[in-house]
């Protein structure tokens, strides 16, 4: 038990200390962006389940690979907060509250948004590449996936989890998240799973860029 506790402190201790104090002192004021994202997601879920609001959400936040690229790019930021219709909304809300909340405190509001958007955008662009490669390619997708509505925070959540874990030295956690996504692809091989891996690759490049920037500053 003591060995497990020591491992947990080594893995998550720095992140825990970083997040704990602001939450205790400021509570909800420590994560205003996260609370706003949770509320926006809940509102979009309500609207898209109404007969009068479904088409509006589709027109503003639903991304498909069949759409023109400019339209997909325009819709991608809002698509992050549109819950998938075939999944329970509480899962999306819990993911945003937990992972976005930690990231907002640990990384800052704007960096969190940039990484979340980069991860989501990587998934959106991968869908087009995967369909172009074709189902016969191990990195490809069936042409039918061009019609799949691609929304939800999962790619952003995965990307943020990996970046925060790397940034605060929780390397086993980052590896575990990456491994879980790889297993998902091996078991299902669906669009969502491969988009998650694309998000991780994009975030990995951001981690590398951040490491190189810090190294250059250290040399100077």
MARNU-697254 format. One line per 3 residues: number of its first residue (from 0); their letters; for each residue x, y, z of N, C-alpha, C, O. Coordinates in steps of 0.02 Angstrom, whole numbers, plus 32768, in hexadecimal, padded with zeros to 4 digits. Example, Ala and Ser with C-alpha at 12.3 -4.5 7.8 and 13.67 -1.06 7.14 Angstrom:
0) AS) 8294/7EE4/8186/8267/7F1F/8186/8294/7F5B/8186/82C8/7F5A/81A7  8282/7F90/8162/82AC/7FCB/8165/8285/8002/818A/829E/8039/8192 $
# end
This chain:
0) XXX) 802A/7FC4/8000/8000/8000/8000/802B/803F/8000/801D/806F/7FDC  8061/803E/8029/808E/8077/802B/80B0/8082/7FE8/80BB/80BB/7FD3  80C1/804B/7FC7/80E1/8050/7F86/80B1/806F/7F53/80C5/8099/7F2B $
3) XXX) 8072/805B/7F57/8040/8077/7F29/8035/80C1/7F37/802E/80E9/7F09  8035/80D4/7F77/802C/811A/7F89/8068/8144/7F71/805F/817C/7F59  80A3/8129/7F78/80DF/814D/7F60/80DC/8155/7F14/80ED/818A/7EFA $
6) XXX) 80C6/8121/7EF1/80C0/8126/7EA9/808D/815B/7E96/8098/8183/7E68  8054/815C/7EB9/801F/818C/7EAA/8038/81D3/7EB6/802A/8200/7E8E  805E/81DE/7EEC/8079/8220/7EF9/80AB/8235/7EC4/80AC/826F/7EAE $
9) XXX) 80D4/8206/7EAE/8105/8215/7E7A/80E2/8224/7E38/80F8/824F/7E12  80AD/8200/7E2A/808A/8207/7DEA/805E/8245/7DE7/8060/826B/7DB7  8036/824F/7E1C/8004/8284/7E1B/800E/82BB/7E4F/7FE6/82EA/7E53 $
12) XXX) 8043/82B5/7E77/804C/82E4/7EAE/8050/832D/7E98/802D/8358/7EB4  8079/833B/7E66/8081/8380/7E4F/8040/839B/7E33/802D/83D4/7E40  801E/8373/7E0C/7FDE/8389/7DEF/7FAA/8393/7E26/7F83/83C3/7E23 $
15) XXX) 7FA9/8368/7E56/7F79/836D/7E8D/7F83/83AE/7EB4/7F53/83D2/7EC2  7FC1/83BD/7EC4/7FD0/83FB/7EE9/7FBE/8438/7EC0/7FA5/8469/7EDA  7FCC/8435/7E7F/7FBD/846D/7E52/7F73/847C/7E4F/7F5F/84B6/7E4F $
18) XXX) 7F4A/8448/7E4D/7F02/8450/7E45/7EDE/845C/7E87/7EAE/8482/7E8A  7EF6/843D/7EBC/7ED2/843E/7EFC/7ECB/8484/7F19/7E95/8497/7F2E  7F01/84AA/7F1C/7EFF/84EA/7F3D/7ED0/851C/7F1C/7EA7/853B/7F3E $
21) XXX) 7ED3/8525/7ED9/7EA2/8552/7EBA/7E5A/853D/7EC4/7E2E/8567/7ECD  7E4D/84FB/7EC3/7E08/84E4/7ECD/7DF0/84F2/7F14/7DB6/8505/7F1E  7E1C/84E9/7F45/7E09/84F6/7F8A/7DFE/8540/7F97/7DD0/8553/7FBC $
24) XXX) 7E27/8569/7F78/7E22/85B2/7F85/7DEC/85D3/7F5C/7DC7/85FE/7F76  7DE6/85C0/7F1D/7DB9/85E4/7EF0/7D7C/85BC/7EDB/7D4B/85D9/7EC3  7D7D/857C/7EE5/7D46/854F/7ED3/7D31/8559/7E8A/7D5A/8552/7E5D $
27) XXX) 7CF2/8569/7E7F/7CDA/856E/7E39/7CFD/85A6/7E13/7D03/85A2/7DD6  7D14/85D8/7E35/7D36/8610/7E13/7D79/85FA/7DF5/7D96/861F/7DCD  7D93/85C0/7E09/7DD2/85A8/7DEF/7DCB/858A/7DAA/7DFC/8583/7D85 $
30) XXX) 7D8E/8578/7D97/7D84/8557/7D56/7D48/8575/7D30/7D1A/8551/7D1D  7D48/85B6/7D24/7D0E/85D5/7D02/7D05/85BC/7CBB/7CCC/85B2/7CA5  7D3B/85B1/7C97/7D35/8599/7C52/7D17/8553/7C51/7CED/8543/7C27 $
33) XXX) 7D2C/8529/7C7F/7D12/84E4/7C82/7CC8/84E4/7C92/7CA1/84BF/7C73  7CB3/850C/7CC2/7C6C/8510/7CD2/7C44/852A/7C97/7C0E/8511/7C89  7C5F/855B/7C73/7C3E/8574/7C37/7C38/853D/7C02/7C05/8538/7BE0 $
36) XXX) 7C6C/8515/7BFB/7C6B/84DE/7BC9/7C37/84A9/7BDC/7C15/848F/7BB1  7C33/849A/7C1D/7C00/846A/7C34/7BBA/8484/7C26/7B8F/845F/7C0D  7BAE/84C3/7C35/7B6C/84E1/7C2A/7B5C/84E3/7BDF/7B23/84D4/7BCB $
39) XXX) 7B8D/84F6/7BB6/7B82/84F8/7B6E/7B70/84B3/7B53/7B43/84AC/7B29  7B94/8480/7B6A/7B86/843C/7B54/7B41/8426/7B68/7B1D/8406/7B41  7B2D/8436/7BA6/7AEA/8424/7BBD/7AB4/8447/7B94/7A81/8429/7B84 $
42) XXX) 7ABF/8486/7B85/7A8E/84AC/7B5E/7A88/848F/7B17/7A51/8486/7AFD  7AC1/8480/7AF8/7AC0/8464/7AB4/7A9F/841F/7AB4/7A7C/840E/7A84  7AA9/83F8/7AE9/7A88/83B8/7AED/7A3C/83C1/7AF0/7A17/839C/7AD0 $
45) XXX) 7A26/83F1/7B18/79DE/83FE/7B1D/79C2/8415/7ADA/798E/83FD/7AC3  79E5/8444/7ABA/79CC/8461/7A7C/79C8/842C/7A45/7997/8429/7A20  79FD/8403/7A3F/79FD/83D3/7A07/79CB/839B/7A10/79BE/8376/79E1 $
48) XXX) 79AF/8395/7A4B/797B/8363/7A57/7935/837F/7A4F/7904/835D/7A5C  7930/83BD/7A3A/78EF/83DC/7A2D/78E4/83DE/79E1/7913/83E6/79BA  78A6/83D6/79CE/7895/83D7/7986/78A9/8419/7965/78BB/841A/792B $
51) XXX) 78A5/844F/798B/78B5/8491/7970/7900/84A0/7971/7916/84CF/7950  7927/8479/7997/796D/848A/799F/799E/845A/797F/79D9/8469/7978  7985/841F/796C/79B3/83EC/7951/79D9/8405/7914/7A16/83FF/7910 $
54) XXX) 79B5/8421/78E4/79D5/8436/78A6/7A05/8471/78B2/7A38/8476/7890  79F4/849C/78E1/7A20/84D4/78F1/7A64/84BA/790A/7A98/84D3/78F5  7A62/8489/7937/7AA1/846E/7952/7AC8/844A/791A/7B05/844F/7917 $
57) XXX) 7AA4/8427/78EF/7AC5/8405/78B7/7AE7/8438/7889/7B1F/842C/7872  7AC6/846F/787D/7AE0/84A1/784E/7B1B/84C8/786B/7B44/84E2/7845  7B20/84CB/78AD/7B55/84F4/78CC/7B8D/84CB/78EC/7BC4/84E4/78F5 $
60) XXX) 7B7E/848C/78FF/7BB1/8467/7924/7BBC/841F/790F/7BE4/83FC/792E  7B99/8407/78DC/7BA1/83C2/78C6/7BD4/83BE/788D/7BCC/83E1/785A  7C07/8395/7896/7C3D/838F/7863/7C39/834A/7844/7C34/8317/7867 $
63) XXX) 7C3C/8347/7802/7C40/8309/77DD/7C78/830F/77AA/7C86/8346/7791  7C98/82D8/779B/7CCF/82DA/776B/7CB7/82EA/7725/7CDE/8301/76FB  7C77/82E0/7718/7C5B/82F0/76D7/7C52/833B/76CD/7C4A/8352/7694 $
66) XXX) 7C53/8361/7703/7C49/83A9/76FE/7C86/83CB/76DE/7CBD/83B1/76E2  7C7B/8404/76BD/7CB5/842B/76A5/7CE4/843B/76E0/7CCD/8447/7718  7D24/843C/76D2/7D55/8446/7708/7D4A/8488/772C/7D4E/848A/776A $
69) XXX) 7D3C/84BD/7708/7D32/84FE/7728/7CF8/84FD/7759/7CFA/851C/778D  7CC4/84D7/7747/7C89/84D3/7773/7C99/84A9/77B0/7C84/84B9/77E8  7CBF/8472/77A6/7CD2/8449/77DF/7CFE/8470/7810/7CF5/846A/784D $
72) XXX) 7D2D/8498/77F5/7D59/84C0/7820/7D31/84F4/7846/7D40/8504/7880  7CFE/850F/7826/7CD4/8541/7846/7CAB/8523/787F/7C9F/8544/78B2  7C95/84E6/7876/7C6B/84C5/78A8/7C93/84A2/78DF/7C78/8494/7915 $
75) XXX) 7CD3/8494/78D3/7CFA/846B/7902/7CFD/8487/7949/7CF5/8461/7979  7D08/84C9/7954/7D0A/84E1/799A/7CCB/84D2/79C1/7CCF/84BC/79FB  7C90/84DC/79A4/7C52/84CE/79C8/7C45/8484/79CD/7C26/846D/79FD $
78) XXX) 7C5C/845D/799B/7C50/8415/799C/7C6D/83F4/79DA/7C55/83C0/79F0  7CA1/8412/79F6/7CC0/83F9/7A32/7C8E/83F4/7A6C/7C94/83CA/7A98  7C5C/8421/7A6C/7C2D/8425/7AA4/7BE8/8408/7A92/7BB9/8410/7AB9 $
81) XXX) 7BE3/83E8/7A58/7BA4/83C8/7A45/7BA8/837E/7A56/7BCE/835A/7A36  7B84/8367/7A88/7B88/8320/7A9C/7B6F/82F2/7A65/7B40/8302/7A41  7B90/82B9/7A5E/7B79/8288/7A2D/7B34/826F/7A41/7B27/8261/7A7C $
84) XXX) 7B08/8269/7A11/7AC3/8255/7A1F/7ABD/820D/7A37/7A8E/81FC/7A5B  7AED/81E3/7A24/7AE9/819C/7A36/7B0C/818C/7A78/7B12/8151/7A8A  7B24/81BE/7A9B/7B46/81B4/7ADC/7B23/81DD/7B12/7B08/8212/7B04 $
87) XXX) 7B25/81C5/7B51/7B05/81EB/7B87/7B28/822E/7B93/7B66/8231/7B96  7B01/8263/7B9A/7B1E/82A5/7BA1/7B46/82AD/7BE1/7B75/82D4/7BE4  7B33/8288/7C15/7B57/8290/7C55/7BA1/827D/7C4D/7BCC/8297/7C70 $
90) XXX) 7BAF/824F/7C1F/7BF5/823C/7C14/7C1D/8276/7BF8/7C55/8283/7C0E  7C00/829A/7BC8/7C22/82D4/7BAC/7C2B/830B/7BE0/7C60/832A/7BE4  7BF7/8316/7C08/7BFB/834B/7C3B/7C30/833A/7C70/7C56/8365/7C85 $
93) XXX) 7C32/82FB/7C84/7C64/82E6/7CB6/7CAB/82EC/7C9A/7CD8/8302/7CBE  7CB5/82D9/7C5B/7CF7/82DF/7C3C/7D0E/8328/7C3B/7D47/8337/7C4C  7CE1/8354/7C27/7CF3/839B/7C23/7D02/83B6/7C68/7D34/83D8/7C71 $
96) XXX) 7CD7/83A9/7C98/7CE0/83C4/7CDB/7D22/83AD/7CFA/7D47/83D5/7D17  7D31/836D/7CF3/7D6D/8352/7D13/7DAD/8364/7CEE/7DDB/8381/7D0C  7DB1/8355/7CAE/7DEF/835E/7C89/7DFA/83A7/7C78/7E32/83C1/7C82 $
99) XXX) 7DC7/83CA/7C5F/7DCF/8411/7C51/7DDD/8438/7C91/7E05/8466/7C90  7DBC/8425/7CC8/7DC8/8448/7D07/7E10/8443/7D1E/7E2E/8475/7D32  7E2B/8407/7D1C/7E71/83FE/7D2F/7E9F/8424/7D00/7ECE/8446/7D16 $
102) XXX) 7E91/841F/7CBF/7EBC/8441/7C8E/7EB8/848D/7C95/7EEB/84AF/7C8D  7E7D/84A7/7CA3/7E77/84F0/7CA9/7EA2/850B/7CE2/7EC1/8540/7CDB  7EA5/84E7/7D19/7ECE/84FC/7D51/7F18/84EF/7D43/7F43/8519/7D51 $
105) XXX) 7F27/84B4/7D28/7F6D/84A0/7D1F/7F8F/84C2/7CE4/7FCB/84CF/7CE6  7F69/84D1/7CB0/7F87/84ED/7C73/7F73/8535/7C66/7F97/855A/7C44  7F3A/8549/7C81/7F1F/858B/7C71/7EE6/8585/7C3E/7EE2/8554/7C19 $
108) XXX) 7EBC/85B7/7C3E/7E7F/85B5/7C16/7E8E/85B1/7BCB/7E72/8586/7BA9  7EB9/85DD/7BB2/7EC2/85E1/7B6A/7EEA/85A6/7B4F/7EDB/858D/7B19  7F1B/858F/7B75/7F40/8554/7B5E/7F13/8517/7B5D/7F18/84ED/7B30 $
111) XXX) 7EE7/8512/7B8D/7EB7/84DA/7B8E/7E8B/84DB/7B50/7E81/84A7/7B30  7E72/8515/7B3E/7E47/851B/7B03/7E6E/850B/7AC3/7E54/84EA/7A97  7EAC/8523/7ABF/7ED4/8516/7A83/7EE2/84CC/7A7B/7EDB/84B1/7A44 $
114) XXX) 7EF4/84AA/7AB0/7F03/8463/7AAC/7EC3/843B/7A9D/7EC4/840C/7A76  7E8C/844E/7ABD/7E4C/842D/7AB0/7E38/8434/7A67/7E23/8404/7A47  7E40/8470/7A4C/7E2E/847B/7A06/7E5E/8456/79D7/7E48/843A/79A5 $
117) XXX) 7E9E/8457/79E7/7ECF/8434/79BC/7EC0/83E9/79B9/7EC4/83CA/7984  7EAE/83CC/79F3/7E9E/8384/79F4/7E5F/8375/79CC/7E5C/8345/79A7  7E2D/83A0/79D4/7DEE/8396/79AF/7DF9/83A0/7965/7DDF/8379/793C $
120) XXX) 7E20/83D2/7953/7E2E/83DF/790C/7E55/83A6/78ED/7E4A/8394/78B3  7E83/8389/7913/7EAA/8350/78F9/7E7C/8316/78E8/7E85/82F5/78B5  7E4A/830A/7912/7E1A/82D5/7904/7DF0/82E4/78C7/7DE4/82B9/789D $
123) XXX) 7DDB/8323/78C1/7DB2/8338/7887/7DD9/832F/7846/7DBE/8317/7814  7E18/8343/7845/7E41/833E/7808/7E53/82F5/77FA/7E57/82E1/77C0  7E5F/82CE/7830/7E6F/8288/7825/7E36/8263/7802/7E42/8239/77D7 $
126) XXX) 7DF8/8273/7814/7DBE/8250/77F5/7DC2/8255/77A9/7DB4/8224/7787  7DD4/828F/7790/7DD9/8298/7747/7E14/8270/772B/7E0E/8251/76F6  7E4B/8270/774E/7E85/824A/7738/7E76/81FF/7739/7E88/81DB/770A $
129) XXX) 7E56/81E9/776F/7E47/81A2/7775/7E19/8189/773E/7E23/8152/7724  7DE7/81B0/772C/7DB9/819E/76F6/7DDE/819E/76B3/7DD2/8173/7689  7E0C/81CD/76AA/7E34/81CF/766D/7E61/8191/7668/7E6A/8176/7631 $
132) XXX) 7E7D/817B/76A0/7EA8/813F/76A0/7E80/8100/7691/7E98/80D2/7670  7E42/80FE/76A9/7E17/80C5/769B/7E1A/8090/76D1/7E49/808D/76F9  7DE7/8066/76D1/7DE0/8034/7706/7E17/7FFF/7704/7E27/7FE2/7737 $
135) XXX) 7E34/7FF2/76C9/7E67/7FBF/76C2/7EA9/7FD4/76E3/7ED3/7FA9/76F3  7EB2/8014/76EE/7EEE/802D/770F/7EE5/8029/775B/7EB0/803B/7774  7F17/8011/7780/7F0F/800B/77C9/7F01/804E/77EB/7EE7/804F/7823 $
138) XXX) 7F13/8085/77CB/7F06/80C7/77E6/7EC8/80E7/77C6/7EB9/8121/77D4  7EA6/80C1/779D/7E6E/80DD/7778/7E2B/80D0/7798/7E25/80B1/77CD  7DF7/80E9/7776/7DB2/80E3/778D/7D85/80D0/7752/7D96/80DF/7719 $
141) XXX) 7D4D/80B0/7760/7D1E/80A2/772A/7CFD/80E2/7711/7CF6/8112/7736  7CEA/80E2/76D2/7CCD/811E/76B5/7C8B/8131/76D7/7C78/816C/76D5  7C69/8101/76F6/7C2A/8111/7718/7C34/8140/7753/7C05/8162/7767 $
144) XXX) 7C71/8144/776E/7C7F/8170/77A6/7C7D/81BA/7793/7C7C/81E5/77BE  7C7B/81C7/7753/7C77/820E/773E/7C35/822D/7752/7C30/826B/7754  7C03/8204/7761/7BC1/821D/7774/7BB7/821F/77C0/7B83/8237/77D8 $
147) XXX) 7BE7/8205/77E5/7BE0/8201/782E/7BE5/8247/784C/7C13/826D/783C  7BB5/8258/7877/7BB8/8298/789A/7BED/8294/78D1/7BEA/8269/78FD  7C1D/82C0/78CD/7C58/82BD/78F8/7C57/82F8/792A/7C6D/832F/791A $
150) XXX) 7C3D/82EB/7966/7C39/831F/7998/7C4E/8303/79DC/7C58/82C7/79E4  7C54/832F/7A0D/7C62/831A/7A51/7CA7/832D/7A69/7CD3/833D/7A40  7CB2/832C/7AAB/7CF1/8343/7AC8/7D26/830D/7ACF/7D5C/831B/7AE9 $
153) XXX) 7D19/82D0/7AB9/7D46/8299/7ACB/7D8D/82A2/7AB1/7DBD/8295/7AD6  7D95/82B9/7A73/7DD9/82C3/7A59/7DFE/82F9/7A80/7E39/82F2/7A8F  7DDA/832F/7A91/7DF8/8364/7AB9/7E0B/834B/7AFE/7E40/835D/7B19 $
156) XXX) 7DDF/8323/7B1C/7DED/8308/7B5F/7E2A/82DC/7B5E/7E55/82E1/7B8A  7E2E/82B0/7B2D/7E69/8284/7B28/7EA8/82AD/7B1E/7EDB/82A0/7B3F  7EA5/82DD/7AF1/7EE1/8307/7AE5/7EF7/832D/7B23/7F32/832F/7B33 $
159) XXX) 7EC7/834B/7B45/7ED7/8371/7B82/7EF3/8343/7BB8/7F22/8355/7BDB  7ED6/8308/7BBF/7EEE/82DA/7BF2/7F37/82C7/7BE7/7F5F/82C5/7C15  7F48/82BA/7BA8/7F8D/82A8/7B98/7FBC/82E3/7BA3/7FF2/82DB/7BBF $
162) XXX) 7FA8/831F/7B8D/7FD4/8359/7B94/7FDF/836A/7BDE/8017/8376/7BF3  7FAA/836C/7C05/7FB0/837C/7C4C/7FDC/8348/7C6F/8007/835A/7C98  7FD0/8308/7C60/7FF7/82D3/7C80/8041/82DB/7C6E/806C/82D4/7C9A $
165) XXX) 804F/82E9/7C2F/8096/82F3/7C1B/80B3/8330/7C3D/80EB/832E/7C56  808D/8367/7C3D/80A6/83A6/7C58/80B8/83A1/7CA2/80E6/83C2/7CB9  8093/8378/7CC7/809E/8372/7D0F/80BF/8330/7D23/80BA/831B/7D5D $
168) XXX) 80E0/8310/7CF5/8109/82D7/7D04/80E3/8296/7D12/8101/8267/7D2C  80A3/8293/7D02/807C/8256/7D0C/8082/822C/7CCC/8050/8221/7CA8  80BD/8214/7CBF/80CA/81F2/7C7F/80A6/81B0/7C79/8091/819D/7C42 $
171) XXX) 809F/818D/7CB0/807A/814E/7CAE/8031/8159/7C9B/8013/8131/7C78  8015/8190/7CB4/7FCF/81A1/7CA4/7FC9/81B1/7C5A/7F9A/819A/7C39  7FF7/81D9/7C40/7FF5/81EA/7BF9/7FFC/81AB/7BCE/7FDA/81A4/7B9B $
174) XXX) 8027/817E/7BE3/8030/8140/7BBE/7FF1/8114/7BC3/7FDE/80F3/7B93  7FD2/8113/7BFE/7F95/80EB/7C07/7F5C/8104/7BDB/7F38/80DD/7BBD  7F54/8147/7BD7/7F20/8163/7BAD/7F2D/8152/7B64/7EFF/813E/7B3F $
177) XXX) 7F6C/8159/7B4F/7F7D/8149/7B0A/7F72/80FF/7AFB/7F57/80ED/7AC7  7F86/80D4/7B2A/7F7C/808C/7B21/7F32/8079/7B1E/7F1F/804E/7AF6  7F0A/809A/7B47/7EC2/808B/7B46/7EA3/809E/7B03/7E78/807A/7AEA $
180) XXX) 7EB9/80D6/7AE6/7E9F/80EA/7AA5/7EB6/80BA/7A6E/7E90/80AB/7A40  7EF4/80A2/7A74/7F0D/8072/7A42/7EE5/8030/7A46/7ED6/8012/7A13  7ED6/801B/7A83/7EAE/7FDD/7A8B/7E68/7FE8/7A6F/7E4C/7FBA/7A50 $
183) XXX) 7E4B/8023/7A79/7E09/8032/7A5D/7E0A/802B/7A11/7DDB/800F/79F4  7E3F/8043/79F2/7E43/803E/79A9/7E4A/7FF5/7994/7E2C/7FE0/7962  7E72/7FCE/79B8/7E7B/7F88/79A7/7E3B/7F60/79AE/7E2D/7F32/7987 $
186) XXX) 7E13/7F71/79E0/7DD5/7F4C/79ED/7D9C/7F62/79C0/7D74/7F39/79AA  7D98/7FA3/79B4/7D5F/7FBE/798E/7D73/7FD7/7948/7D4F/7FCB/7917  7DAA/7FFA/7944/7DC1/8015/7904/7D90/8047/78E6/7D8D/804D/78A9 $
189) XXX) 7D6B/806A/7910/7D39/8099/78F7/7D56/80DF/78F0/7D8F/80EC/7901  7D2C/810C/78D6/7D42/8151/78CB/7D57/8173/790C/7D8B/8193/790E  7D2E/816C/7940/7D3D/818E/797F/7D80/8178/799C/7DA8/81A2/79B1 $
192) XXX) 7D8E/8137/799C/7DCC/811E/79B8/7E09/8138/7992/7E3A/814B/79B0  7E05/8137/7950/7E3E/814F/7928/7E46/819A/792E/7E7E/81B4/792B  7E0F/81BE/7937/7E15/8206/7943/7E37/8214/7986/7E5D/8245/798C $
195) XXX) 7E2B/81EA/79B7/7E4C/81F3/79F8/7E98/81EC/79F0/7EBE/8212/7A0E  7EAC/81BB/79C9/7EF4/81B3/79BD/7F11/81EE/7996/7F49/8204/79A3  7EEA/8208/7967/7F01/8244/7943/7F09/827F/7972/7F38/82A6/796C $
198) XXX) 7EDA/8285/79A2/7EDF/82BA/79D4/7F1E/82B2/79FE/7F40/82E3/7A0E  7F2D/8274/7A11/7F69/8268/7A3A/7FA8/8278/7A13/7FD7/8295/7A2F  7FAA/8267/79D3/7FE4/8277/79AA/7FED/82C3/79A6/8025/82DC/79AC $
201) XXX) 7FB6/82E7/799B/7FBA/8331/7998/7FD4/834E/79D9/7FFE/837A/79D9  7FBA/8334/7A11/7FCF/834D/7A52/8018/8339/7A60/803D/835E/7A7F  802B/82FE/7A48/8071/82EA/7A4F/80A0/831B/7A2D/80D6/832A/7A47 $
204) XXX) 808C/8334/79F3/80B4/8366/79D0/80B7/83A7/79F8/80EA/83C9/79F9  807E/83B9/7A18/807E/83F5/7A42/80AD/83EB/7A7F/80D0/841A/7A93  80AD/83AF/7A9B/80DA/83A1/7AD3/8123/83A8/7ABD/814C/83C4/7AE1 $
207) XXX) 8132/838E/7A81/8176/8392/7A67/818A/83DB/7A5C/81C1/83EF/7A6C  815C/8402/7A3F/816B/8448/7A33/8176/846D/7A74/81A3/8497/7A79  814D/845E/7AA7/8155/847D/7AE8/8198/846B/7B08/81B9/8495/7B25 $
210) XXX) 81AC/842B/7B02/81EB/8414/7B1F/8226/8436/7AFD/8256/844B/7B1E  8223/843C/7ABB/8259/845D/7A96/825E/84A7/7AA8/8295/84C2/7AAE  8225/84C7/7AB1/8225/850E/7AC4/8245/8518/7B08/826D/8545/7B12 $
213) XXX) 8232/84ED/7B38/824F/84F3/7B7C/829A/84E3/7B7B/82C1/8501/7B9F  82AD/84B4/7B51/82F4/84A2/7B4D/831D/84DC/7B32/8353/84EA/7B4B  8303/84FD/7AFF/8326/8537/7AE2/832E/856F/7B16/8362/858F/7B1B $
216) XXX) 82F7/857A/7B3C/82FB/85AC/7B70/832E/859A/7BA6/8351/85C5/7BC1  8332/8559/7BB5/8362/8542/7BE7/83A9/854B/7BD0/83D5/855D/7BF8  83B6/853F/7B8F/83F9/8549/7B73/840E/8592/7B76/8447/85A2/7B84 $
219) X) 83DE/85BD/7B68/83ED/8604/7B69/83F9/861D/7BB1/8407/8658/7BBC $
# end
